[in-house]
Amino acid sequence: MNYEHTTKTRNMLEGVNEQRPWYGHWWGKILIGLMVFSLVILFVFIAITLMFWWQIKHGQKPDLGVPPAGSFSFMASFAASGAAHIDRSRLETADDPSLGRTGAPITVVEFIDLKCPNSRAAAPIMDKVIARYGAKVHLIIRDFPVESTHPGATELSELAYCADQQHRFWPMYQVLFSEQDTLSAALDDTALSRLADRSGTDFATLKTCLATAAPLQEIRADYLTGISAGVRGTPTFFINGQKVEGVIPFETWEKYLEKVK
């Protein structure tokens, strides 16, 4: 009798089955497929994270899926209908710098970083919006200095806060944006004196204010409110409570606000 045949027969009689490796079973193949899929997802996640990190490190605004400017009209119309995503009372403060008409049908809260190029790009646009549509729009400015990307941004926010105590926020706001590229991360008295002079702010009073805890407390409050509202970069706008990120072209504002009664 053939030896191989005899051995197989004996194994069968003794209940011994030939075992296939785990990856040879149907469930093993499914498990391998799931493992490969998970590794691909992990690789994509790591690649995207590294890309965002590089963009932020180099002062670029990451593309986080913000709708293009052309979709703003729809989003703003949605906001105007009262469908806000967060508590507007936490955003629309009465003690922060503002322009336009209080009680206007459109309230815009803008989170800015005075060292952010995108915030600077948005500033003349918002000036133009208020100049033309100030009766329809109430613009409120809040601070969101991102020190990790723009060293010295917090000090500029403190400076603007103290200028506001002398009712000179807007002149200081314009001066700081105009000198954004040349201001150092830490300002000495000579630089502060020059900025005070350019903005029409009393230097001695400004210095006294900067020495108190009030400016930093206010900035921290703004920053924490921004974080809780989902602010990830600047400028970020809340239009009647609806978040819109990035610089919004004047033509887009115009198209929307012309429809507001």
C-alpha positions as CSV (number, residue, x, y, z in Angstrom):
1,M,0.0,0.0,0.0
2,N,1.3,3.5,-0.8
3,Y,2.8,5.0,2.3
4,E,1.5,8.5,1.7
5,H,-2.0,7.3,1.2
6,T,-1.7,5.2,4.4
7,T,-0.5,8.2,6.4
8,K,-3.4,10.4,5.2
9,T,-5.9,7.7,6.0
10,R,-4.5,7.3,9.5
11,N,-4.6,11.0,10.1
12,M,-8.2,11.2,9.0
13,L,-9.1,8.2,11.2
14,E,-7.4,9.9,14.2
15,G,-9.2,13.2,13.6
16,V,-6.0,15.0,12.6
17,N,-6.8,17.7,9.9
18,E,-4.2,19.5,7.8
19,Q,-4.2,23.1,9.1
20,R,-4.0,26.1,6.7
21,P,-2.2,29.3,7.9
22,W,-4.5,32.0,9.3
23,Y,-4.1,34.2,6.2
24,G,-5.4,31.3,4.0
25,H,-8.8,31.5,5.6
26,W,-11.6,33.9,4.3
27,W,-11.5,35.8,7.6
28,G,-7.7,36.1,7.4
29,K,-8.0,37.7,4.0
30,I,-10.6,40.2,5.3
31,L,-8.3,41.0,8.2
32,I,-5.4,41.6,5.9
33,G,-7.5,43.9,3.7
34,L,-8.6,45.9,6.8
35,M,-5.0,46.2,7.9
36,V,-3.9,47.5,4.5
37,F,-6.8,50.0,4.4
38,S,-5.9,51.3,7.9
39,L,-2.3,51.8,6.9
40,V,-3.3,53.8,3.8
41,I,-5.6,56.0,5.9
42,L,-2.8,56.5,8.5
43,F,-0.3,57.4,5.8
44,V,-2.7,60.0,4.2
45,F,-3.4,61.5,7.7
46,I,0.3,61.8,8.4
47,A,1.0,63.4,5.0
48,I,-1.8,65.9,5.4
49,T,-0.7,66.8,9.0
50,L,2.9,67.3,7.8
51,M,1.7,69.5,4.9
52,F,-0.4,71.7,7.3
53,W,2.5,71.9,9.7
54,W,4.9,73.1,6.9
55,Q,2.3,75.7,5.7
56,I,1.8,77.1,9.2
57,K,5.5,77.2,10.0
58,H,6.2,79.2,6.9
59,G,3.4,81.7,7.6
60,Q,0.9,80.3,5.0
61,K,-2.8,79.8,5.7
62,P,-3.5,76.0,5.3
63,D,-6.3,75.0,3.0
64,L,-8.7,73.5,5.6
65,G,-11.6,73.0,3.2
66,V,-12.9,76.6,3.5
67,P,-15.5,77.3,0.8
68,P,-14.4,79.5,-2.1
69,A,-15.4,83.1,-2.1
70,G,-18.2,82.4,-4.6
71,S,-20.0,80.4,-2.0
72,F,-20.0,83.2,0.5
73,S,-23.4,84.6,-0.7
74,F,-25.1,81.4,0.2
75,M,-23.4,81.2,3.6
76,A,-24.1,84.8,4.5
77,S,-27.7,84.4,3.4
78,F,-28.0,81.4,5.6
79,A,-26.5,83.4,8.5
80,A,-28.9,86.3,7.9
81,S,-31.8,83.9,8.3
82,G,-30.8,83.4,11.9
83,A,-29.3,80.0,11.6
84,A,-26.2,80.7,13.7
85,H,-24.0,77.8,14.7
86,I,-22.8,79.2,18.1
87,D,-24.0,81.5,20.8
88,R,-23.8,84.9,19.3
89,S,-23.9,86.6,22.7
90,R,-20.5,85.3,23.4
91,L,-19.1,86.8,20.2
92,E,-20.9,90.1,19.7
93,T,-19.4,92.1,22.6
94,A,-20.1,95.7,23.5
95,D,-16.6,96.6,24.8
96,D,-14.4,95.7,21.8
97,P,-13.5,98.2,19.0
98,S,-16.3,98.5,16.5
99,L,-17.4,100.4,13.4
100,G,-20.7,100.8,11.7
101,R,-24.2,101.0,13.2
102,T,-25.0,99.3,16.5
103,G,-28.2,97.3,15.9
104,A,-27.6,97.0,12.2
105,P,-29.1,94.0,10.5
106,I,-25.7,92.4,9.9
107,T,-23.2,92.1,12.7
108,V,-19.7,91.0,11.7
109,V,-17.2,89.8,14.3
110,E,-13.7,89.6,12.9
111,F,-10.9,87.8,14.7
112,I,-7.5,89.3,13.7
113,D,-3.8,88.9,14.3
114,L,-2.0,92.2,13.8
115,K,1.0,90.4,12.5
116,C,-0.9,88.2,10.1
117,P,-0.6,89.2,6.4
118,N,-4.1,87.9,5.7
119,S,-5.5,90.1,8.5
120,R,-3.7,93.1,7.0
121,A,-5.1,92.2,3.5
122,A,-8.6,92.2,4.9
123,A,-8.3,95.6,6.7
124,P,-8.8,97.9,3.7
125,I,-11.6,95.7,2.4
126,M,-13.5,96.1,5.7
127,D,-12.8,99.8,5.7
128,K,-14.4,100.0,2.3
129,V,-17.3,97.8,3.5
130,I,-18.0,100.1,6.4
131,A,-17.6,103.3,4.3
132,R,-20.3,102.1,1.9
133,Y,-22.5,99.9,4.1
134,G,-22.0,101.2,7.6
135,A,-25.8,101.6,8.1
136,K,-26.2,97.9,7.4
137,V,-23.2,96.5,9.1
138,H,-21.8,96.6,12.6
139,L,-18.1,95.4,12.6
140,I,-16.6,94.2,15.9
141,I,-12.8,93.5,16.1
142,R,-11.5,90.8,18.4
143,D,-7.9,89.6,19.0
144,F,-6.5,86.2,18.0
145,P,-2.7,86.6,18.1
146,V,-0.9,83.4,17.1
147,E,2.5,83.7,18.7
148,S,3.7,80.3,17.3
149,T,3.3,81.7,13.7
150,H,3.8,85.4,14.3
151,P,6.1,86.2,17.3
152,G,5.2,89.5,18.9
153,A,1.6,89.4,17.8
154,T,0.4,89.5,21.4
155,E,2.4,92.6,22.2
156,L,0.8,94.4,19.2
157,S,-2.7,93.4,20.4
158,E,-1.8,94.8,23.9
159,L,-0.6,98.0,22.2
160,A,-3.9,98.3,20.3
161,Y,-5.9,97.7,23.4
162,C,-4.1,100.4,25.3
163,A,-4.6,102.8,22.3
164,D,-8.3,102.0,22.5
165,Q,-8.3,103.2,26.1
166,Q,-7.4,106.6,24.7
167,H,-10.0,106.2,21.9
168,R,-7.2,105.7,19.4
169,F,-7.7,102.1,18.4
170,W,-8.4,102.7,14.8
171,P,-5.4,104.9,14.1
172,M,-3.1,102.5,15.9
173,Y,-4.7,99.6,14.0
174,Q,-3.9,101.3,10.7
175,V,-0.3,102.1,11.8
176,L,0.5,98.6,13.0
177,F,-0.8,97.1,9.8
178,S,1.2,99.6,7.7
179,E,4.4,98.7,9.6
180,Q,3.7,95.0,10.0
181,D,6.7,93.9,7.9
182,T,9.2,96.1,9.8
183,L,8.2,95.7,13.4
184,S,10.4,93.5,15.6
185,A,9.0,90.7,17.8
186,A,9.8,92.9,20.9
187,L,9.3,96.7,20.8
188,D,11.6,99.0,22.8
189,D,10.6,102.4,24.1
190,T,11.9,104.1,20.9
191,A,9.6,102.0,18.7
192,L,6.7,102.5,21.1
193,S,7.2,106.2,21.2
194,R,7.2,106.4,17.4
195,L,4.0,104.3,17.1
196,A,2.3,106.4,19.7
197,D,3.3,109.5,17.9
198,R,2.1,108.2,14.5
199,S,-1.3,107.1,16.0
200,G,-1.8,110.3,18.0
201,T,-1.6,108.4,21.3
202,D,-0.1,109.8,24.5
203,F,3.1,107.8,25.0
204,A,3.3,108.1,28.8
205,T,-0.4,106.9,29.2
206,L,0.3,104.1,26.8
207,K,3.3,102.9,28.8
208,T,1.3,103.0,32.0
209,C,-1.5,100.9,30.4
210,L,1.0,98.3,29.0
211,A,2.4,97.8,32.5
212,T,-0.9,96.6,33.8
213,A,-2.5,93.1,33.5
214,A,-5.6,94.4,31.8
215,P,-4.4,94.2,28.2
216,L,-3.3,90.6,28.4
217,Q,-6.5,89.6,30.3
218,E,-8.6,91.1,27.5
219,I,-6.6,89.4,24.8
220,R,-6.7,86.0,26.5
221,A,-10.5,86.3,26.8
222,D,-10.8,87.1,23.1
223,Y,-8.5,84.2,22.2
224,L,-10.3,81.7,24.3
225,T,-13.6,82.8,22.9
226,G,-12.2,82.3,19.4
227,I,-10.9,78.9,20.2
228,S,-14.3,77.8,21.6
229,A,-16.0,79.2,18.5
230,G,-13.8,77.2,16.2
231,V,-11.3,79.9,15.1
232,R,-8.3,78.2,13.5
233,G,-6.6,81.2,11.8
234,T,-7.0,84.8,10.9
235,P,-8.9,86.5,9.7
236,T,-12.0,84.6,10.7
237,F,-15.4,86.3,10.4
238,F,-18.7,85.5,12.1
239,I,-21.5,87.0,10.1
240,N,-24.6,87.0,12.3
241,G,-23.0,84.0,14.0
242,Q,-22.0,82.1,10.8
243,K,-18.3,81.4,10.5
244,V,-16.4,82.3,7.3
245,E,-12.7,81.9,7.2
246,G,-10.1,83.9,5.1
247,V,-10.1,87.2,3.3
248,I,-13.4,87.9,1.7
249,P,-13.2,90.1,-1.5
250,F,-15.1,93.4,-1.5
251,E,-17.1,92.3,-4.5
252,T,-18.4,89.4,-2.5
253,W,-19.4,91.6,0.4
254,E,-21.0,94.0,-2.1
255,K,-23.0,91.3,-3.8
256,Y,-24.4,90.2,-0.5
257,L,-25.0,93.5,1.3
258,E,-26.8,95.0,-1.7
259,K,-29.6,92.5,-1.0
260,V,-29.8,93.4,2.7
261,K,-32.6,95.8,3.6
